[in-house]
Amino acid sequence: ATQAADDGVTRVPVLTRDMANVILKKAEDTIKSHHIGGAVAIVDAAGQLITFDRLDGSTPANIALAPEKAKTSAYFGQPTETYQQKVSQGNLNILGNSRILPFAGGIPIKLEGQTVGAIGVSTPDGNVDNEAAKAALATLQ
């Protein structure tokens, strides 16, 4: 939650580069444990890249999709998996919004209850994407 200080300035938590790199490393460790490649992107609350890395064996699609998954989660404060489920349930209107990438692997990063950024993970195995993103965010607990 934001709070106004005595000086009238509202202070909000910020996702630092160092925090982002810790999260990124944990996601990569999870990906490596599956012996596949992939890419991980961490963005700030505005969807702007803080840090990005690709593992050996990542595909051009992984490299392009990881930042987009992160942006979707940052913009809407929702996991991208939510949109994937809605599309699979027949809500195709979501596909008309170019800001939404409805593939699992994007999860908002929250500090003090506020979205301060998001992680996006893309690998050749979609199940690993969410697993790696969730494991990475557990480092904040």
C-alpha positions in Angstrom: 0.0 0.0 0.0 1.2 3.5 -0.7 1.3 6.0 2.1 1.7 9.7 2.1 4.6 10.9 4.2 4.5 14.0 6.4 6.1 15.9 3.6 3.2 15.2 1.3 5.2 12.8 -0.9 3.6 9.5 -1.8 6.2 6.7 -1.6 5.8 3.4 -3.5 7.9 0.3 -3.4 10.3 -0.2 -6.4 11.6 -3.3 -8.0 15.4 -2.8 -8.1 17.7 -4.2 -10.7 19.4 -6.3 -8.0 16.1 -7.8 -6.9 15.2 -8.4 -10.6 18.4 -10.2 -11.2 17.9 -12.5 -8.1 14.4 -13.4 -9.5 15.8 -13.9 -13.0 18.5 -16.3 -11.7 16.0 -18.4 -9.9 13.8 -18.7 -13.0 16.9 -19.8 -15.0 17.8 -22.4 -12.4 14.4 -23.9 -12.7 14.6 -23.9 -16.5 18.0 -25.5 -16.5 16.7 -28.3 -14.2 14.5 -29.4 -17.1 17.5 -29.5 -19.5 15.9 -27.0 -22.0 16.6 -23.5 -23.1 14.5 -20.4 -22.7 14.4 -16.7 -22.0 13.5 -14.7 -18.9 12.4 -11.0 -18.8 11.8 -8.8 -15.8 9.9 -5.5 -16.4 8.9 -2.6 -14.2 5.3 -1.6 -13.5 5.2 0.3 -16.8 6.3 -2.8 -18.7 9.8 -1.5 -19.4 12.6 -4.0 -19.3 14.8 -4.1 -16.2 16.7 -7.2 -17.0 16.6 -10.0 -19.7 18.6 -13.1 -20.3 18.4 -16.1 -22.6 19.8 -19.5 -22.0 21.6 -21.7 -24.6 19.0 -23.5 -26.6 16.3 -20.7 -26.5 14.4 -20.2 -29.7 13.7 -16.9 -31.5 10.1 -17.3 -30.2 11.2 -17.6 -26.6 13.4 -14.5 -26.9 10.4 -12.5 -28.4 7.7 -13.9 -26.1 9.3 -13.6 -22.6 9.3 -9.8 -22.6 5.7 -9.7 -24.0 4.5 -12.0 -21.3 6.1 -9.8 -18.6 4.5 -6.7 -20.2 1.0 -8.2 -20.2 1.3 -9.1 -16.5 2.6 -5.7 -15.6 0.0 -3.8 -17.6 -3.0 -5.7 -16.2 -1.6 -7.0 -12.9 -2.7 -10.5 -13.8 -0.9 -13.7 -14.6 -0.9 -14.4 -18.4 -2.2 -17.9 -17.5 -5.6 -16.2 -16.6 -5.9 -15.0 -20.2 -4.9 -18.4 -21.6 -7.7 -20.0 -19.6 -10.2 -17.4 -20.7 -9.4 -18.0 -24.4 -9.6 -21.8 -24.0 -13.0 -21.3 -22.4 -14.1 -19.5 -25.6 -13.6 -15.8 -24.7 -11.9 -14.9 -28.0 -12.5 -11.2 -27.5 -9.2 -11.2 -25.6 -7.4 -11.9 -28.8 -8.5 -8.5 -30.1 -6.4 -6.7 -27.5 -2.8 -6.5 -28.8 -1.5 -5.8 -25.3 -2.5 -9.3 -24.0 -0.4 -12.3 -24.7 -2.5 -15.2 -23.6 0.2 -17.8 -22.9 1.2 -18.9 -19.4 4.6 -17.7 -18.0 3.9 -14.1 -17.1 3.3 -13.2 -13.5 3.1 -9.8 -11.8 5.6 -9.0 -9.1 4.0 -7.4 -6.1 5.6 -5.6 -3.2 3.5 -4.4 -0.3 0.4 -5.4 -2.3 1.3 -3.2 -5.3 2.3 -4.4 -8.7 5.9 -3.2 -9.2 6.7 -5.2 -12.3 6.4 -8.7 -13.8 8.4 -11.7 -14.9 7.9 -13.4 -18.3 9.3 -16.8 -18.9 9.3 -18.5 -22.3 10.7 -22.0 -23.0 9.9 -24.7 -25.5 7.8 -26.4 -22.8 4.9 -24.2 -21.7 4.5 -26.1 -18.4 8.0 -25.1 -17.4 7.2 -21.4 -18.1 4.7 -21.0 -15.2 6.8 -23.3 -12.9 9.9 -21.2 -13.4 8.0 -17.9 -13.0 6.3 -19.1 -9.7 9.6 -20.5 -8.3 11.4 -17.2 -9.1 8.7 -15.1 -7.3 9.0 -17.4 -4.2 12.4 -15.7 -3.7 10.5 -12.6 -2.6 8.7 -14.3 0.2 
